[in-house]
Amino acid sequence: PASATSAPATAPTAPPTRVTAAPLPWRAPWPPRTAWPTNGIAVDVSSTAYDWTGNRTASGTWPTSGVTAAMNGVPFGTRIHVLTGPLAGSTWVVEDRIGHSSDLDFYLHTYPDAVAYGRQVISVRLEAP
């Protein structure tokens, strides 16, 4: 006989539509992903920020604050729609590649801005060029 305190049986639920890429919020998975979905599915990524290096981006453009992002595994020109975090509501364009330690790097205008951003696990939606 079931006790009065047992939990009621629940119907199975549909799997989530979100892909979790960074299971640990303090570091990116290693090795980094080599391909990301660019079909509008929300993905969680480990993100950081960088500032002026004096160099062109990997795509050959000069970095622009509020526009340029660095990400591997997607083509240049991929649009990144930020869904959560301090940059939520903004759209960035992949114009650079990232070395290591995070999935996504935003170009911010100043070093203090980049340091203040720190490391964030955020949700983004990727749109192919």
N, C-alpha and C positions, 0 to 999 in steps of 0.2 A: 504494500500500500504506500502511496506517495504521502509524504508528510505535508502539512499545511504550509511549511516554510519553503518548500522547493520552488524554484523559478519555473514559470510556465514555459512550455516549449515554444520556440519562435520559428517562423518560416525562414528559410534561407533567403539571403538578400543577394541582389545582383552585385557582381564585382565592381569596385570603384573604377572610374574612368581616368583616374590620376595615376601617373607613373612616378614612383618615388626613386629618384636617382641618387640622393644623398642621405643614406640611412643614419649617419652620424652627423649632428648639426655642427660639430666643431672641425670637421675636415671632409674633404671630398673623397670619394672612393678612389682607390688606386689599383690598377691603372685607370686613367680617365676613359670615359665612354668614347667610342670611335664614331658613333652615329646617334643622332637624336631625331625623334619624330618631328616633322615639320608640317603636320597636317592639322594643327590647331588644338591638339590634345594638351591639356595643362600638365606640365612637368615640374617637379621640385628640383632645384639646382642649388649648389653651394656657390655663392657669388662673393666677389671681392671688387675692389676698385683700384685704378692706377691713375697716375698723373703724367704730365709732360715728360717725355724721354728725349726729345730732340730728334726723334727719328720718325719716318713715315710708318704707316701701318703695314702689315703683311700684304694688304691689297694694293698698296701704293699711294693711298690717300694720306693727307695729314689728319691726325685725330681731331675730332670736334666734340667738345664737352656737351653732354646731353644727347649725343647721336651715336658715337662710336662705341662698339662693344667688341670684346675679344672672346671667341668661342671656337673650339675645335669640333669636328664632326658634322658641321653644317656648311653649306656653300656661302661664300661672300655674298652680301646683299640680303641674307635672311633677316627678317624683321622679328624682333623680340618684343612682345607685349608683356610688360611687367604687371602681374596680377596682385602681388602682395609685397610687403616690405616698404622701406622708406621711399622707394622710387615707383611705387604702385601708380598705375595710370599712365606711365610714360611708355614710349615706343623707341627702341634703339635699333641700330643696324649693325650686323656683323661685318666689320671691316678689318679685323685683326685676329691673330691667333694667340692662344694663351700657352704659357710654358707648362706650369704644373700647379698643383695644390688647390685648384678650384675648377668648377665647370664653366664659369662665366665671369668675365672681368669688364667692368664699366669704366670708360674713360671719364674722369672728372677733372675739372679745370685746375685745381690746386692740390698740393700734397696734404694740407690739413683736411680738405674735403674727403680725400681718399682714405686717410687714416680714420676719420670720424665714421665713415661708412663701415669699416672693419670687414667682418665676414658675416654674411647673412644667408640663411637658407630661405629661399623665396620660391614662389610659383610663377612660372612664365608660360606663355603660349608662343610657339615658334611658327612662323609663316614663311614658306619657301619664297625665294625671289621670283 
